Amino acid sequence: MTQKYLIADEAAAYLNISRARFFDFRRFIPTFPKPVKTRFNEGRPHLVWTPEQLDAFAFSFWGDRSHG
């Protein structure tokens, strides 16, 4: 099974928050998941997040209600 990776814009959409709010969370909330550095097609490294990381953060931050 291939691993699904989300870049910042996709991760923000996954959490149902704006891109600016996503970067605010990343900067100011210590429990926000750390990105994984990966290379696609031997290109430059990208910072990506997995849906599992984002789900765990959303559950701990927002609780039972849906993302955002």
C-alpha positions as CSV (number, residue, x, y, z in Angstrom):
1,M,0.0,0.0,0.0
2,T,1.4,3.4,-1.0
3,Q,1.8,6.1,1.6
4,K,-0.4,9.2,1.0
5,Y,1.4,12.4,1.6
6,L,-0.2,15.9,1.7
7,I,1.7,19.1,0.9
8,A,0.8,22.2,3.0
9,D,-2.1,23.4,0.7
10,E,-3.6,19.9,0.7
11,A,-3.1,19.5,4.4
12,A,-4.9,22.8,5.1
13,A,-7.8,21.7,2.9
14,Y,-7.9,18.3,4.6
15,L,-8.2,20.0,8.0
16,N,-10.8,22.4,6.5
17,I,-8.8,25.5,7.5
18,S,-7.2,28.3,5.5
19,R,-3.6,28.1,4.4
20,A,-2.7,31.0,6.7
21,R,-4.4,29.3,9.7
22,F,-2.5,26.1,8.8
23,F,0.9,28.0,9.0
24,D,-0.2,29.7,12.2
25,F,-1.0,26.3,13.8
26,R,2.4,25.0,12.6
27,R,4.2,28.0,14.1
28,F,2.4,28.5,17.4
29,I,0.9,25.2,18.5
30,P,3.7,22.9,19.9
31,T,1.5,19.7,19.4
32,F,1.1,20.3,15.7
33,P,2.6,17.4,13.8
34,K,6.1,17.8,12.4
35,P,6.3,17.4,8.7
36,V,8.0,14.5,7.0
37,K,10.8,15.4,4.6
38,T,10.5,13.3,1.4
39,R,11.7,13.5,-2.2
40,F,9.4,12.8,-5.1
41,N,11.0,11.4,-8.3
42,E,14.5,12.1,-6.9
43,G,13.7,15.9,-7.0
44,R,14.2,18.4,-4.2
45,P,12.9,17.6,-0.7
46,H,9.3,18.5,0.2
47,L,7.8,18.8,3.6
48,V,4.6,16.7,3.7
49,W,2.1,15.4,6.3
50,T,0.2,12.2,6.4
51,P,-3.5,12.0,6.9
52,E,-2.9,9.9,10.1
53,Q,-0.8,12.7,11.6
54,L,-3.5,15.3,10.8
55,D,-6.3,13.2,12.1
56,A,-4.5,12.6,15.4
57,F,-3.9,16.3,15.7
58,A,-7.5,17.3,14.8
59,F,-8.9,14.8,17.4
60,S,-6.6,16.1,20.1
61,F,-7.2,19.8,19.3
62,W,-10.9,19.9,18.4
63,G,-12.1,16.7,20.1
64,D,-15.1,14.9,18.7
65,R,-16.3,17.6,16.4
66,S,-15.2,17.6,12.8
67,H,-12.1,19.4,11.5
68,G,-12.3,23.2,11.7
